[in-house]
Amino acid sequence: MVKSKFMQSLDSHVYLELSHLANEKGVSVQELIRARIIPDWIRTKIARSRRGFGDSVTRRQGRIWA
């Protein structure tokens, strides 16, 4: 298993929302992202690719979202 580190920046309103969710669950924001958000995102990406949507990239408000 290959381990990699990455850095992420969030808009303040996104961080506050994640912070509230993490506090409700009694975990840190980092734990919430690592244990819940990333696995859910991966499952969604796999399901979309199986339905033929692939890895489309869209542009919203000047930002690129994969």
PAZAPA-4460 file (N, C-alpha, C; in steps of 0.05 Angstrom, whole numbers, plus 32768, in hexadecimal, padded with zeros to 4 digits):
% residues 66
    n_x    n_y    n_z   ca_x   ca_y   ca_z    c_x    c_y    c_z   seq   type   mol
   8011   7FE8   8000   8000   8000   8000   8012   8019   8000     1      M     A
   800D   802B   7FEE   801C   8044   7FEC   800D   8059   7FFB     2      V     A
   801B   8067   800D   800F   807D   801C   8019   8097   8011     3      K     A
   8007   80AA   800E   800E   80C4   8004   8002   80D9   8016     4      S     A
   800F   80EF   8019   8004   8106   8027   7FFB   811B   8013     5      K     A
   7FE7   812A   801A   7FDF   8140   8009   7FD5   8157   801A     6      F     A
   7FD6   816F   800F   7FCD   8187   801D   7FB4   8191   800E     7      M     A
   7FA2   819B   801E   7F88   81A4   8013   7F82   81BF   801F     8      Q     A
   7F77   81D1   8010   7F6D   81EB   801B   7F4F   81EC   8016     9      S     A
   7F42   81F8   8029   7F25   81FA   8029   7F1C   8217   802D    10      L     A
   7F07   821E   801F   7EFB   8239   8025   7EF2   8238   8042    11      D     A
   7EF1   8250   804E   7EEA   8251   806B   7ECE   8246   8071    12      S     A
   7EBB   824C   805F   7EA0   8242   8064   7E9F   8224   8062    13      H     A
   7EAE   8218   8050   7EAF   81FB   804E   7EBC   81EF   8067    14      V     A
   7ED2   81FB   8070   7EDF   81F1   8088   7ECC   81F2   80A0    15      Y     A
   7EBD   8209   80A3   7EAB   820B   80B9   7E95   81F6   80B8    16      L     A
   7E8B   81F0   80A1   7E76   81DB   809E   7E82   81C0   80A6    17      E     A
   7E9A   81BA   809C   7EA7   81A1   80A3   7EAC   81A0   80C1    18      L     A
   7EB4   81B6   80CC   7EBA   81B7   80E9   7EA1   81B1   80F9    19      S     A
   7E8A   81BC   80F1   7E71   81B7   80FF   7E6A   8199   80FD    20      H     A
   7E6C   818E   80E5   7E66   8171   80E1   7E79   8160   80F2    21      L     A
   7E92   8167   80F3   7EA6   8157   8102   7E9F   8159   8120    22      A     A
   7E99   8171   812A   7E92   8174   8146   7E79   8163   814D    23      N     A
   7E65   8162   813C   7E4D   8152   8141   7E54   8135   8144    24      E     A
   7E68   812C   8135   7E70   8110   8135   7E86   810A   8149    25      K     A
   7E91   811F   8156   7EA5   811B   816A   7EC1   8114   815F    26      G     A
   7EC6   811E   8147   7EE0   8119   813A   7EEC   8133   8130    27      V     A
   7F05   8132   8127   7F12   814A   811C   7F0A   814D   80FE    28      S     A
   7F0F   8164   80F3   7F09   8168   80D7   7F1A   8155   80C6    29      V     A
   7F33   8152   80CD   7F45   813F   80BF   7F39   8123   80BF    30      Q     A
   7F30   811A   80D7   7F25   80FF   80D8   7F0C   80FC   80C8    31      E     A
   7EFB   8111   80C8   7EE3   8111   80B8   7EE9   810E   809A    32      L     A
   7EFC   811E   8091   7F04   811D   8075   7F10   8102   806E    33      I     A
   7F21   80F8   807F   7F2F   80DE   8079   7F1C   80C6   807B    34      R     A
   7F0B   80C6   808F   7EFB   80AE   8094   7EE0   80AE   8085    35      A     A
   7ED5   80C6   807F   7EBB   80C7   8073   7EB9   80D3   8058    36      R     A
   7EC4   80EB   8055   7EC1   80FA   803C   7ED0   80EE   8025    37      I     A
   7EE9   80E7   8029   7EF9   80DB   8013   7EEE   80C0   800B    38      I     A
   7EE8   80AE   801E   7EDC   8094   8015   7EC2   8097   8006    39      P     A
   7EB0   80AA   800F   7E97   80AF   8001   7E9C   80BA   7FE5    40      D     A
   7EAF   80CC   7FE3   7EB6   80D7   7FC8   7EC0   80C2   7FB6    41      W     A
   7ED1   80B0   7FBF   7EDC   809B   7FAF   7EC6   8088   7FA6    42      I     A
   7EB4   8080   7FB8   7E9D   806F   7FB1   7E8C   807C   7F9B    43      R     A
   7E87   8096   7F9E   7E77   80A5   7F8A   7E85   80A5   7F6F    44      T     A
   7E9F   80AB   7F6F   7EAE   80AB   7F56   7EAD   8090   7F48    45      K     A
   7EB1   807A   7F57   7EB0   805F   7F4C   7E94   805A   7F40    46      I     A
   7E80   8060   7F4F   7E64   805B   7F46   7E5E   806B   7F2C    47      A     A
   7E67   8084   7F2B   7E63   8095   7F14   7E72   8089   7EFC    48      R     A
   7E8A   8080   7F00   7E9A   8076   7EE9   7E8D   805C   7EDF    49      S     A
   7E81   804C   7EF1   7E74   8033   7EE8   7E5B   8039   7ED8    50      R     A
   7E4F   8050   7EDD   7E36   8057   7ECE   7E3D   8066   7EB5    51      R     A
   7E57   8069   7EAF   7E5F   8075   7E96   7E64   8093   7E97    52      G     A
   7E65   809F   7EAF   7E69   80BC   7EB0   7E87   80C3   7EB0    53      F     A
   7E98   80B0   7EB6   7EB5   80B5   7EB4   7EBF   80CA   7EC8    54      G     A
   7ED6   80D4   7EC2   7EE2   80E9   7ED3   7EDF   8104   7EC7    55      D     A
   7EC7   810D   7EC5   7EC2   8128   7EB9   7ECC   813D   7ECC    56      S     A
   7ED5   8153   7EC1   7EDE   816A   7ED0   7ECC   8181   7EC8    57      V     A
   7EC1   818F   7EDB   7EB0   81A6   7ED5   7EBC   81BF   7EE2    58      T     A
   7EB5   81D6   7ED8   7EBF   81EF   7EE3   7EA7   81FE   7EEF    59      R     A
   7EAB   8205   7F09   7E96   8215   7F17   7EA4   822C   7F25    60      R     A
   7E99   8244   7F21   7EA3   825C   7F2E   7EC2   825E   7F2C    61      Q     A
   7ECD   8259   7F14   7EE9   825C   7F10   7EFB   8247   7F1C    62      G     A
   7EEF   8232   7F27   7EFE   821C   7F33   7EF9   8202   7F23    63      R     A
   7F0C   81F1   7F23   7F09   81D7   7F16   7F02   81C2   7F2B    64      I     A
   7EED   81B3   7F26   7EE5   819E   7F38   7EE6   8184   7F29    65      W     A
   7EF2   8170   7F34   7EF4   8156   7F27   7EDE   8144   7F31    66      A     A
***
